[in-house]
Amino acid sequence: MENQIPVQDWTLPGEPFRLAAVATDAADWAALLPAAAQARMARFTEAAGRNQAGASEWLKTCWLPRELGLERVEFTTGPNGKPLLAGAAADWDFNLSHARTHAVAVLARGGAVGVDLESLARQADIARLGERVLSDSEKVLVQGGGREAFFTLWSQKEALLKALGCGWADGSIVRRTRLEPVPLQVEPTTGVRIWSRRVLGGSHALAVALK
């Protein structure tokens, strides 16, 4: 059953990472997961949340070892809590994101990586959120581009912060970035490369950041 999961390859030619996605309703995830992953999945009481968690756990515990050619992978924790690959996979970095219908995983060697997937239909007060998480130049872009620009920049920033391993709490970075809604950029404040595009028929914004 595990090998029959329809994994979607979202990597484009020339990109220095592997990008894979699965639909959150593609399988009975609990039947495929080890006990510890089943327990993490079971914390979610709502079916959609369990499916998201199950798909993410499958990418981490089943897809990832297979991609690396290992029986299992070891993890450690970075200074700010980011999970890091250890042992035989220590040269690689791995990150996950999910929206309601899909979970996505990114794998890169020799650099820190982050990924984010956002539905453009997500219910959010973009004006309030924008005041809290966007820099002045990014706010101007959202004023002209609306929700599409906001979620494009949000996904880019989420991926960037995951790659840096610092999270949204680091306001010194959050409010100083100068992101743009373009397919590929080097964010000038951090020097991080960011790939950005629409997926799933244009309904979601996807971003990958590589440090």
N, C-alpha and C positions, 0 to 999 in steps of 0.2 A: 504493500500500500504506500509506504513512504516514497518509493521511487516513482510512484504514479502521480505525485503531487505536481500539478501544472505550474512550474516555476517560469515566470516571465523574465526574460533578459532585457533590462532597460538600459544597458550600457550602449553608448554610441561609439562608432569607430574613432580610435585615437584617444579615448578617455583613459586616464591612468588609474582606473579603479574598476572593480566589478560591482555591478548593480543588479540586484535580483528582487522580484516582487512576487507575492502570492496573494490571491483573494482570501479574505478572512473567512469566507464560508466554503473554502475548497475541500475541507476534510473534517472528520471528527478528531480534532487535534489531541484531545486527552488520550485517545487510543494509541497515539504515536509517540507520546512524550515520556521521558523518565519520570519517576515519582516526584522528584523535587520540582520539576517544571510543571507537573500536573497540580501540585500544591499551590504554586504561584498563580496559575491560571484560575484555580478554584476560588481565589479571593474575590473575583468579580462576580457579582450576583446577577447582573443583567447579561442576556445572551450575547449582545453585540460586543460588550466589553470582554467577555470570555473568549469570543472568537478572535478579537484583536490580540489579546494576550496570548492565545494559543498559537496563532500564526507567527507572532514575534518569537515565542519560545521555540517553535519548530525551526525557524531560520537560525536561531542561535545554537540549538543543541543537535540539530540534524543536518541542515544545509551547510552550515559553517565547517564542521569537521570534514564533511565530504569534499568541499571545495579545497580545503587545505591538505587533503590526503592523510588525515589523522583519525585515529580511533575516537578520540575526544579532545576537547580543547580546555585549557586552563585559563582562568581569569585572575587578575589582581585588580586593585583599585588605585586610581590616580589620586593626586593631592586634593582635588576637589570632588572626589567621588565618582569620576568617570570610570566605567569598567574598561580594563585594558587586557589585551591578550598576553599570556605569559607562557613560559616553558618553550616547547618546540615552535610555537606560533608567535613568539615575542617580536619578530620583525614586522608583523602585520598589525593593522588597526582595523577595527570593526565597529559599526554603528547601526542602529535601528531607528525606524520611525513607522508610524501607522496612522492612517485615517480610518474612517468607519468601514470602508469596503476592502482596503488593501493594506498589507504590511510590506515594508521595503527594507532591504539590508544593503549596506555598502562595505566593501572590503578593499583595503589598499595596503601596499607594502612600502615601508620606508618613510611614512609620514602619518600625521594625525588626521583623521577623517571624521566628518559629521554629515548626516543626511536629515532632511525634513520633508514631509509630505503634508500638504494642506489642501483641504477642500475649499474651493472658492465660494461654495454655498454655505460654509460654516457661519452660524449665527454669532456675531460679535459686534460690539460697539467700536468700530474702527477709529472713531474720533478719540474716544477715551483711551483706548489701547495705544493709539499712535502717540498721544501726548506722553505716555509713560515709557515707550520702548523705541521710538524713532528719533533719529538726529534731526536737526533743523533742515538739512538738505533733503532728507528722506520724506519729511512731512510735506515739503513742497511738491514732491513727486506724487504723493498720495492725493493731494488736493487736485492735481490735474488728472490722475488716473483712477481714482476711486478704489473700490474694493479689490479689483484685479491687481492694481499696483500695490495695495497694502499687503495682500496675502503673498504676492511675489517677494516683496521685501521681507516680510515676516519669515517666510520659509528660508530665505537666504541667511537672515540673521540667526535663526535657530540652528541651521547647519553650521554656521561660522562659530557660534558659541560652543556647540558640541565638539567641533574640531579643536578649539582652544581648551576645552575642558573646564571652563569657568562658570558657565550658566548665566542666567539672567540677572543674578544678584550683583554682578560686576558692572555697576553703572558707568564706571570710567570707560568701559568699552562699548556698552550698549548705546550710549548717547553720543559717541564720537565717530561711529562708523559712517562711511559715505557710500552706501550701496546704491546700485542702479538696476532697473529692470532690464538687464541685458543677458544674453546667453552665457557669456564668459567674461569674468572680470578678475582683477587683482584688487581686493579691497585695500585702499591706500593706508589706512590707519594700522592695520594688522599685517599686511602683506600676504594674506590668505587668498588662495585661488578659489573661485566660486563658479560652479556650473549651475545654470538655471533654465528650466523649461516647463512647458505644460505637458501633462500626461493624462491618460484615461479620457481621451477624446476632448482634451482641453479643460476638463472640469476640475483639475487639481494642479497646484503649483508644486514642483519638485525642485529641491536644491541640494547640491553636494558641495561641501567645502573641504579643501585639502591644504594642510599646513606643511 
